[in-house]
Amino acid sequence: MSALPGRLVLLGHPVAHSASPRFQNAALRAAGIPLHYETLDVTVEALDATLQALALVNGAGNVTIPHKEAVAARCVRRTPVAERCGAVNVFWHEGHELFGDNTDVAGVEFVASALLQRRTAGARVALIGAGGAAAAVLCAVERWEGAHVRLYNHHMPRAESLAQRFSAFTQVVPSIAEAVHGASLVVNATPVGMHDDALPVPLALLPEQAAVFDLVYRPTETAWVRLAREDGHRAADGEGMLLEQGALAFERWFGRHPDRGAMWRAMH
């Protein structure tokens, strides 16, 4: 980008719970950049008007549920990874034209490969959910030699539509039990557990050696991650992914590395 954004925002609905302002504002302070990162709660109906208003002030920022795919569709240009995912979590303007990237994929890769102890080749992944976050998981797994995904979503047509884009290694299955059978990594890409202690996958269904990756982030970890770890599974919530995608977004906006230490400290 050639100039500082006029506003730096997170678009979502709901969005007040997000931790992104904490670590992004810490990164901005550490870099001496005179901007404030803020949340914008934007309904689906208000999205177009909000993007138009942001274009007038050279706005940039992040995108979260439920707008990642809608913003991607409105971008004049998308990076190759955003194009492949069909979802955007980072946006900026050049002139009045909207550009988009997807740093969720790198965030998924960062955490998932660590959970698998770098043994990603041949991984058997159970993926619950079929939205923009699930697409980011598939984009990451696509890079793993010989990996296979069983995808479950309660709305089967949505699952089938997503799986068609990654048909070389993705199979839609009719139940959570079938998805997780034999899995080496089980990923929750739904909002289940974001606001309560609901479990996206019953612990009894998890294969003994399976790692657990919950894309949901809560300050005290999700119940699913906490209970899975107590049950002997390697498990991580969405914090590592959230921080990594945010750091890469910062690099996209400002062309420089953020202070990841400052970002991490702001979360704790």
N, C-alpha and C positions, 0 to 999 in steps of 0.2 A: 504494500500500500504506500502511496506517495505522501499521504498526510495523515495526521492523527484523526481518528474518528471523532465526529461531533458528539456522539453518544455511544456508550458501550452497555449492551443490555442482554438479558436472558429472556427469550420469548417462550412462554409456556402457559398451560392452564390445567391445574393450578400450579403456582410457582413460588409461593411465599415460603415454602419449606426448604427451598434449595440452599445448599451450602456454597454454591458457586461464588456468590458475592464475597464471602469471607476470604477465600483463597485468591480470587482474582484481584480484589482490592489490596491484599497483602503484597501480591506480585507487582501491582502498579506502584505502590508506595516504595517498595524496594528498588524499583527501576527509576524512580523519580519522574514518573509519567503523570501529568496533571489531569487525570480522568477519574471518574467514579463509575464503577460497574454496578448496575441496578437491575432488579427484576421488573418485568412487564407482564402482568397477567392479561393474556390476550385470548379472547374466545375465537373459535373458528370463524365466526361471522365478522369479527373485527380484524382478522389477520391482514387482509389486503390493504385496508386503510392504514394500519400500523406500519406495514412495510413501505408504503408510499410516503408516510411522514418521516420515517427514518432515512429514506433516500434523500430527502431535502436537506438533512443535516449530516450527510456522510456517515450514517449510523452503521455500526457493526456489532457483532455479538455472537451469542450461542442460541441454539434452538433445542427445546426439549419437548416431552410429551405434551400435546398430541400433534405437533406441527412439523416434525422432521421431514416427512414425505411431502407435505404441502409446500413447504419452503423450497425444497429441492425442485419441485415442479415449476416454481416461479423464478428460478435462477436463470439468468441469461447464459451463464457459463458455470459448469461444475468441474471440479478436479476429477481425474479418472476414478479414484476410489469412491467419491460421492456419486458419480455416474453409475458405477457398478452396484452400489448399495441402494440407489434410488432414495437416499435419505441424506439430509444435510444437518449437521449440528453446529457448524461454524459458518457465519456469513459476513460479508462486507460489501461495500459499494465502491465502484469505480465510475466516477461521474454519477449518473443516476441509475446505473446498471447494477443488478444484484448478482453477486458471485457466491458460490458455496463450496464448502469442503466437508469432509467427514473425518474427524480425528478419533471418533469412537472406535474405529477398526483397530488403530494402533493401541488404544487403551485396552481393548479386549485382548489383543495379542500380548501385551505387557503382563497382564494378570494371569491369563489362561495358561500361557507357556510356563510361567513360574509354578502354577498349581500342578502342572503335569511334569514338573522338574525337567523341563526342556525336551521331554520325550513326546513331541507332538506328532511325529510320523506314525501313521496307522491309528491315530486316536479314534475312539468311538464316542461321539458326542451326542448327548440327549439335550435337545433344545426345546424349552417350553416358551411359547409365544411366537408371534408372527408379524410384529410391527417393525418400526425402524431400528430398534435395538437388536432385534433378532437378525435383521439383515446385516448389521455390522458384525455380528458373531459369524454368520456364514461367510462374509467377505474375509474374515480373519482365518477361518478354518480352511477356506479354499486354498490357502498357501501351504497347508500342511500335507506333505506327501502321503497318499494312501488313507487320508482321514475320511470318516463317514459320519453323517448326521442323521439321526432320527428326530423328526420334528413333530411336535404336538401343539395344537392350538384348539381352544374350545370351538372357535368358528372355523370349521374345516375348509370352506372355500378360500378363506384368507391364507390358511396354511398352504393349500395347494398352489395358489397363485405365487407365493413366495418361493416355494420349493421348485417350481418350474424354472425359475431363473438360476437355480443352482442344482439342476437335476443330475449332474454328473456324480454328485456325492451326497445328495439329500433325499430322504425318503419320508413321506408323511405317514404317520401311524395314528390309529384311532383312539389310543389311550395313553395316559401318562405311564402306566405300568409297562407297556410295550416300548415306549420311548427310552426308558431308563434301563431296561434289561441289558446287561452286559456292558453298560457304558463305563468309560474311563473318566469322563467329565460330564457333569450334569449342570446345565446352565438355565437359570431363571431369567427370562427376558420379558417378564410381565410385571405389572405394578403390585402384584400380590405380596403382602408383607411390608409395603411402604408405610402404611398408617396403623397397622395392628400386627398381631403376632400370628397371622394366618401363614400356613406353610404351602408354598407352591407345589412341593412334592413331599408326600409322607415319608418320614425317615425310614420306615420299614421297607420301602421300595428301593432304597438306594443300594446298589451293589457294594459289597464290603470294601473294595479298593477304590471306589469312585471318588474323585475330587468334586467339590461343590463350589460353584461360582454363581453368586447372586448379584445381578447387575443393579439391584436396588441398594441405595445407600441410606443408612440411618446412623445417627451419631453414636448409638450404643450397639451397633450391628443389628442385623435382622435376626429374628428368632430362629429362622431356618439355618443360618450360618452358625449361630451360637450352639444350637442343639446338634447340628451335624458334626461340629468340631468335638463336642463332648462325646459324641458317639464314635470318634476315632477317624473321621474323615479330614483330609486337607480341605480347608474351606476359606473362602474370602468373599467379602461383600463388594459393593460397587465403589468403595473409597479409592482404591488404587487406580481403577479405570477413570473415575471422575477427575482425579488430580492429573493423570497423564493426558487425558483428552484436553483438559483445560490448559495445561502447559503448552501443548502443541497448538492450541487455538491462539494463545498469546503470541507464539512465534509467528503464526500466520498474520495476525493483526499488525505486529510491530517489527517483524524481521529480526528479532533478537531473542535469546533464551531468557526465560524468567528465572527467578530465584526459587527453585523447587523446594528448597529448605524452608524459606519463608512461607510458601504455600502450604506445606505440610504442617508447619507449626500453627498456622491459622486455623487448622482443622482440629487441633487438640488442646 
